[in-house]
Amino acid sequence: MKLLISSNLNLFYPENLLPFDGLVEYFPSFISLASSNFFFQKLESNINWQNDVVKLFGKEITTKRKTAWYGSKSFEYTYSNKTKIAIPWNQELINLKTLLENQCQEEFNSCLLNLYHNGSEGMAWHSDDEKTILPNSTIASLSFGAERRFLFKHKNTQQKIELNLHNGSLLLMKENTQNNWWHSLPKSAKITSPRINLTFRKMID
């Protein structure tokens, strides 16, 4: 299927969503509705989804949310005291990776995927600032499926920025954003349909 990109997409002069200490750019219609729905179905079926296991307060907890970790090499990625080993790209991820690299003039060598079955599953405050990620490199977040609220919170001032992540949207977190801001995906009982999120990254090689 040929990827359809929004005709009014402006990747050269986007607006920064953050007031200071970071750079975040949002494109709500990066991929057309038809292409987004196509990719949601392919990713839901063809990704090697696994329930995530995290360690909280000394106890291991298996989350309802499912994850997957892919990359150009067998990169190790550790968070919540658990280490994942990247598996090779499949065709859908190669297609999306190529699209992002061509449109954003960025290179990515890995991707963390999350499958949220409904609004009862979310993500607490965190930053993608692990030492294995290239410092100040761009993280490109693609969303497919249900629209969800997304929040940023400054680590010192506690100021919050809120937006909705649409089906087919692209969120770019750049420069020193991870050093200064947390982000989260709040839970919501109103959301009854699933969402797939892909965060393309650049791991230290």
C-alpha positions in Angstrom: 0.0 0.0 0.0 1.3 3.4 -0.9 1.7 5.7 2.1 -0.4 8.9 1.9 1.0 11.9 3.7 -1.1 15.0 4.6 -0.9 17.5 1.7 -0.7 20.4 4.2 2.1 19.0 6.3 4.8 21.5 7.1 7.9 19.8 8.4 10.1 22.8 7.8 8.4 25.5 10.0 6.4 23.7 12.7 5.4 25.3 16.0 7.2 24.4 19.2 4.7 23.1 21.7 7.0 23.7 24.7 7.4 27.2 26.1 11.1 26.7 27.1 13.7 24.0 27.8 12.9 21.8 24.9 11.6 21.4 21.3 8.4 19.4 20.5 6.7 19.4 17.1 3.3 17.9 16.4 1.7 16.9 13.1 -1.8 15.6 13.7 -2.3 14.3 10.1 1.1 13.0 9.2 -0.4 9.8 7.6 -3.8 9.6 5.9 -6.7 8.0 7.7 -6.8 5.1 5.2 -3.0 4.4 5.5 -3.2 4.7 9.3 -6.0 2.1 9.6 -4.0 -0.2 7.3 -0.9 0.1 9.4 -2.9 -0.4 12.6 -4.2 -3.7 11.3 -0.8 -4.8 10.1 1.0 -3.9 13.3 -1.6 -5.5 15.5 -1.2 -8.8 13.6 2.5 -8.9 12.6 4.4 -7.5 15.6 5.9 -9.8 18.2 3.8 -8.4 21.1 4.7 -9.4 24.7 3.2 -8.3 28.0 5.6 -5.9 29.7 7.1 -6.9 33.0 8.1 -4.0 35.3 9.6 -3.9 38.7 7.9 -1.5 41.2 8.8 -1.3 44.9 10.7 -4.6 44.7 7.8 -6.5 43.0 7.5 -7.7 39.4 4.3 -6.7 37.8 3.0 -7.9 34.4 1.2 -5.1 32.6 -1.9 -5.5 30.4 -0.2 -3.2 28.0 1.9 -5.1 25.4 5.3 -4.0 24.0 7.9 -4.9 21.4 11.4 -3.7 20.8 12.9 -3.7 17.2 16.2 -2.4 15.8 18.9 -2.5 13.2 21.1 -4.4 15.6 20.4 -6.4 18.8 20.4 -3.2 20.9 19.8 -3.6 24.6 17.2 -1.3 26.2 16.7 -1.2 29.9 13.8 0.5 31.7 11.9 -0.4 34.9 14.9 -2.7 35.8 14.2 -4.9 32.8 16.3 -5.3 29.7 15.0 -6.0 26.2 17.0 -7.2 23.2 16.0 -5.7 19.8 14.7 -8.1 17.2 15.1 -7.4 13.4 12.7 -5.0 11.6 9.7 -6.4 9.8 8.4 -4.9 6.5 5.8 -2.6 8.1 8.4 -1.0 10.4 10.9 -0.7 7.6 8.3 1.2 5.5 7.5 3.6 8.4 11.1 4.1 9.3 11.9 5.0 5.7 9.0 7.4 5.6 10.1 9.2 8.8 13.7 9.4 7.7 12.9 10.8 4.3 10.4 13.4 5.7 12.2 14.4 8.8 15.8 14.2 7.6 16.6 12.1 10.7 18.1 8.6 11.1 16.6 6.0 13.5 18.0 2.6 14.4 15.4 1.3 16.8 11.7 1.4 17.7 9.8 0.7 20.9 6.2 -0.2 20.3 3.3 -0.1 22.8 -0.2 -1.6 22.4 -2.8 -0.1 24.6 -6.0 -2.2 24.5 -8.2 0.6 25.9 -8.2 3.6 28.2 -7.6 1.5 31.3 -3.9 1.2 30.1 -1.6 4.2 30.2 1.9 5.4 31.0 3.1 7.2 34.1 5.4 10.2 34.1 8.8 9.4 32.7 11.5 10.7 30.3 13.2 8.7 27.6 16.6 9.6 28.9 18.3 6.3 29.3 22.1 6.3 28.9 21.8 3.9 25.9 19.9 6.5 23.9 22.0 9.0 22.0 21.9 12.2 24.1 19.6 15.0 22.7 18.7 12.8 19.7 15.2 13.1 18.2 12.5 10.6 19.2 9.7 10.3 16.6 6.4 9.0 18.0 3.7 7.7 15.6 0.2 7.0 16.8 -2.4 4.6 15.3 -5.9 3.9 16.5 -7.7 5.6 19.4 -7.1 9.2 20.1 -5.5 9.7 23.5 -4.5 12.6 25.8 -0.8 13.2 26.2 0.9 15.4 28.8 4.3 17.1 29.3 5.4 18.3 32.7 8.5 20.4 33.4 10.8 18.8 35.9 11.4 22.0 37.8 8.5 24.3 37.4 5.8 21.6 37.1 4.2 23.4 34.2 2.0 21.1 32.1 1.3 21.1 28.4 -1.5 18.9 27.1 -2.4 17.7 23.6 -4.4 14.9 21.9 -2.6 12.4 19.8 -4.7 11.6 16.7 -4.7 8.5 14.5 -1.9 8.9 12.0 -0.2 11.7 14.0 3.5 12.3 14.4 5.1 13.8 17.5 8.8 14.8 17.4 10.6 15.3 20.7 14.0 17.0 20.0 17.1 18.5 21.6 17.1 18.7 25.4 13.4 17.9 25.9 14.0 14.6 27.7 16.4 16.3 30.1 13.8 18.9 31.2 10.4 17.4 30.7 8.5 14.3 31.7 5.6 13.0 29.6 2.7 10.6 30.3 -0.3 9.0 28.7 -3.2 9.3 31.2 -5.8 6.6 31.7 -9.4 7.2 30.7 -12.4 5.1 31.2 -14.0 6.7 28.2 -11.6 5.1 25.8 -12.8 1.7 24.7 -10.7 1.1 21.6 -7.0 0.2 21.2 -4.1 2.4 20.3 -0.6 1.4 18.9 2.3 3.8 19.5 5.7 3.6 17.9 8.7 5.6 19.2 11.6 5.5 16.8 14.9 6.2 18.5 18.6 6.4 17.9 20.6 4.1 20.3 24.3 4.6 20.9 26.0 2.2 18.5 
